Amino acid sequence: MPQYKHDRFFKFYIQSLYKTKGDTLQNIQVHNDEDLEIDLIFIRRENPGWQQEKLGLFDRLMQEHPTIIIEHYSSYLEETDINKSITRKNLYWTQKQKELVEKSKTKQELTASGRLSKQAKQQIENQNPFTWILTVNCSEKLLNLCNAQPALELGSGVYRLPQILRMGIVIIEQLVDSSDTIWLKMLGNKESAKIAFESIKQLSPDRREKNDIISACVRYCVYLRDIPSDNLTPEDEDFMRTMAEIDAWYEAEINNAKLEGKIELASTLIRVKFGDEILTPQIISQLQKLNTKQLDDFTVAMLNWQQPIEMSEWLTRGEKV
């Protein structure tokens, strides 16, 4: 399933699940780089919603700190993912802290010596986020590498990194199957999500969070292609068909963009190796007939080949791959 669908569902899922308990900020730019964009920040509110809508282990994670960054990975967690999470958080907090300090100074929240008051410092510190990385799976080697320790008070599958990093990892496949974990299991792999979805459907129809999450699941069609039709309204079925068409169009556009990029790279290499005059409309047409793998192999062959060769032989070699 394309990563964008997981990201889209994850953000809507958290927002729907926790809208009575806090505020969520999405797609926070911390640098001029898409990889350094924070997916979601949750700012907790103290209100009865925490008692009325109990979400088990997920609630305990979200109450770790007044401000939480949530990162979600729909496959194995990699070392680069952790490094980027640390970088994103540090970039965000460096800028945010400056803004908060200046704001406190403007409000004259200072001691007699001109320093920030203890209360002002605490209010600022409450906005220094703790990061939870939610991942489907993670290797033991990576956990050891980042010195992650089991958070025994939270149960199996939950780890804390060194305190200075203000970060923890939740490995969804390691969580026990129970009513305490179903809300997190919805962000796991296909099978765990289906099981969790069935458990959520069994909850009281009066539960707001149950109804909102089922709507979110149907809206984004994540893992739910096999829902029996008698569980869906005609509007739901129509929406899922529309979403399937949109997804197919989106994937086709992405694939076309990738293919065009590979054709452009192959064309550039042809110009460099053989000169502009060789890149005739006929040659371009032949390139456009190659699939992604053929274009990749064709490009590698051109990069590695040192002797002159006829263009027709290059393309024939590509077509035979």
Order of alpha helices (4+ residues) and beta strands (2+ residues): alpha-beta-beta-alpha-alpha-beta-alpha-alpha-beta-alpha-beta-beta-beta-alpha-alpha-alpha-alpha-alpha-alpha-alpha
